[in-house]
Every structure is written in C-alpha cells, then in structure tokens.
C-alpha cells in the first residue's frame, strides 16, 4: 500500500551536485537559453522568475506545452547549493499564522527576501489537484542574477517529451505516461531550511 506524501514536501529529480527545475517560455526565450546554456536576452532579469521542481505541476501550468507563451518546456539543471540558498533566503508569498509569530514578522521578512515560496496542490496526469502540495520558487532581485550567472549548469528543451506524454494521457495510456515521467524523490532538507519554507 502506497503512503501519501507529507502535505508540503520538496520532491525533485536530483543527483549529488544538481537538481532539475522546470520552466516554460515562448520559443524566442527558450531557444536563446538552450543555445547559450543559460538565460540571455530576451529573458528579463528584472522580472521574478518561477522555478518548479515538479514536472507534473509544470505540465498542469503549461498544458503539456500548449498554452500561449509556454509552448517550450525547459528542464534546467542548477546547483544544489544554489537551490538551497534560495530556499534559505525565501519567504512565503502569503501570511501563514503557524509559520510566523505575527503578520509584521512575515511582512518584515517579505520586504527583504529575494525569494518567494508557494505551496500549490500537486497534480496528477489529468491535472487534477492532489491532497499534497508542490513547491514553487519565485526568484527576484539578486536571486535572478545568481540563478542565471552561477547556478544554471545546463538547459534541455523537453517540449517534445512533454507533448508525447500528454498524448499518451489523452489516448488513455496512463501506465505508459506514468513510466515516462521523470523520477522525483523527496529532496533532503536541513531542519532549518524545512522550517523556513514550511515543509512537513
């Protein structure tokens, strides 16, 4: 019998040095990024950029690479040290009373933190919400520069793979679709980082 994941757990495809996060962009941004090996113009450094370690949540967001402006899906390998720095420097996007002693404490952290955390319902192959949550990490300010210049170690265009899995789902071939998904495991967090992002 499978055991349900904790309500808020970071799950990702990772190895000893890197972790994979997903983003979806229009072709002009995606093609330039793949060619350069990191994000370059027309990518905008002055905008918050959201990275997602959950492949299925990314597929929900981009509609299997069909939504306007999200037609190209990128698997971005970044350093684990950078990923963990982002989590350590983060603040939840919304006030959660059990996380902060009062609203002012949350607002003070929100004001100085360059990283936002959201926990959104994880999705199944049909994009239906599940009981447990998926991590979204919003990088802003100096965190964007660190992401682009230091953390990114490689970028793969996985649009064709995403669309192929989407077709398997549409054809009712759910077992084949599930086998084609990236393997995502619980990501090891220090107790301090888990506390900052509200994991558990």
C-alpha positions in Angstrom: 0.0 0.0 0.0 1.4 3.4 -1.0 1.9 6.0 1.7 0.7 9.5 0.9 3.5 12.1 0.9 3.5 14.8 3.6 1.4 17.8 2.9 4.4 20.0 2.0 7.4 18.0 0.7 10.0 19.0 -1.8 10.3 16.3 -4.5 12.7 16.6 -7.3 15.0 14.9 -9.9 18.4 15.4 -8.4 21.9 13.9 -8.1 24.8 14.7 -5.7 25.5 18.1 -7.2 22.5 19.3 -9.2 18.7 19.5 -9.1 16.3 19.8 -12.1 13.7 22.5 -12.1 11.2 23.3 -14.9 10.2 26.5 -16.7 8.1 27.1 -19.8 8.6 30.0 -22.2 7.9 31.2 -25.7 10.2 30.0 -28.4 12.4 33.1 -28.6 13.4 32.9 -24.9 13.7 29.1 -24.8 15.9 28.9 -28.0 18.3 31.6 -26.8 18.6 29.9 -23.4 19.3 26.5 -24.8 21.9 27.9 -27.3 23.7 29.9 -24.5 23.4 27.3 -21.8 21.8 29.8 -19.5 19.2 32.6 -19.7 20.0 35.5 -22.0 18.1 38.3 -23.8 15.2 38.3 -24.4 14.9 36.8 -20.9 14.3 39.7 -18.5 16.4 39.7 -15.3 14.3 42.4 -13.7 11.2 40.2 -13.5 10.6 37.5 -11.0 11.2 34.0 -12.5 9.5 30.9 -11.1 11.2 27.6 -11.0 9.3 24.3 -10.3 10.9 21.0 -9.3 7.6 19.1 -10.1 7.3 18.0 -13.7 3.6 17.3 -13.4 2.9 20.7 -11.9 4.8 22.3 -14.8 2.7 20.2 -17.2 -0.5 21.5 -15.5 0.7 25.1 -15.7 1.7 24.9 -19.4 -1.0 22.4 -20.6 1.6 19.9 -21.9 3.4 22.7 -23.7 0.3 24.1 -25.5 -0.6 27.3 -23.7 0.4 30.6 -25.4 3.7 31.9 -24.2 4.5 28.5 -22.6 5.0 26.4 -25.7 8.6 25.4 -24.9 9.3 23.5 -21.7 12.9 23.6 -20.3 14.5 21.3 -17.8 17.1 23.4 -16.1 19.8 21.8 -14.1 21.0 24.0 -11.2 23.5 23.5 -8.4 22.0 22.1 -5.2 23.9 24.8 -3.3 22.1 27.5 -5.2 18.7 25.8 -4.8 19.2 25.5 -1.1 20.4 29.1 -0.8 17.2 30.2 -2.5 15.1 28.2 0.0 17.1 29.5 2.9 16.6 33.1 1.8 12.9 32.7 1.0 9.7 34.0 2.4 6.2 32.5 1.9 4.1 34.6 -0.6 1.2 34.6 1.8 1.0 35.0 5.5 0.6 31.7 7.4 0.0 32.2 11.1 1.6 28.9 12.2 4.8 29.9 10.3 5.3 33.4 11.7 4.8 34.8 15.2 2.7 37.6 13.8 1.9 39.3 10.5 4.5 42.0 11.0 7.3 39.4 11.3 6.1 38.0 7.9 5.9 41.4 6.3 9.4 42.3 7.5 10.9 39.1 6.0 8.9 39.5 2.8 10.3 43.0 2.4 14.0 41.8 2.5 13.7 38.4 0.9 14.6 38.0 -2.8 12.8 34.6 -3.0 9.1 33.7 -2.7 7.7 30.3 -1.8 4.3 29.0 -2.8 2.9 25.6 -2.0 0.3 24.7 -4.6 -1.7 21.4 -4.9 0.3 18.8 -6.8 -1.4 17.5 -9.9 -2.0 14.0 -11.4 -1.7 13.1 -15.0 -5.1 14.6 -15.7 -4.1 17.9 -14.0 -6.5 17.2 -11.1 -5.4 18.6 -7.8 -4.0 16.1 -5.2 -4.1 16.3 -1.4 -0.4 17.1 -1.1 1.4 20.2 -2.2 4.1 21.1 -4.7 6.8 23.7 -4.3 7.1 26.8 -6.5 10.1 29.0 -6.0 10.0 32.6 -7.2 13.4 34.2 -7.8 13.6 38.0 -7.7 16.2 40.8 -7.4 19.7 39.4 -6.8 18.5 35.8 -6.8 17.8 36.1 -10.6 21.3 37.1 -11.3 22.7 34.3 -9.2 20.4 31.8 -10.9 21.4 32.9 -14.4 25.1 33.5 -13.8 26.1 30.9 -11.2 23.5 28.2 -10.5 22.5 27.0 -14.0 24.7 24.2 -15.2 22.6 23.1 -18.2 19.3 23.6 -20.0 17.4 20.9 -22.0 14.4 21.6 -24.2 12.0 18.8 -23.3 9.0 20.1 -25.2 8.7 17.0 -27.4 8.9 14.8 -24.4 6.2 16.7 -22.6 3.9 16.6 -25.6 4.5 12.9 -26.1 3.4 12.2 -22.5 0.5 14.5 -23.0 -0.6 12.5 -26.0 -0.3 9.2 -24.0 -2.6 10.7 -21.4 -5.1 11.9 -24.0 -5.1 8.4 -25.5 -5.8 6.8 -22.1 -2.4 5.1 -21.9 -1.8 6.2 -18.3 0.6 3.4 -17.4 2.9 4.3 -20.3 2.6 8.0 -19.4 3.5 7.3 -15.8 6.5 5.3 -16.8 7.7 8.2 -19.0 7.7 10.7 -16.1 11.0 11.9 -14.6 11.8 10.1 -11.3 11.3 12.6 -8.5 12.4 11.7 -4.9 12.0 13.5 -1.6 14.7 16.2 -1.5 16.9 16.2 1.6 16.4 19.4 3.5 18.2 20.6 6.6 15.8 21.2 9.5 16.5 24.9 9.3 15.5 25.1 5.6 12.5 22.9 6.2 11.4 25.4 8.9 11.9 28.4 6.6 9.8 27.1 3.8 7.2 25.3 6.0 7.9 21.8 4.7 6.4 18.9 6.5 
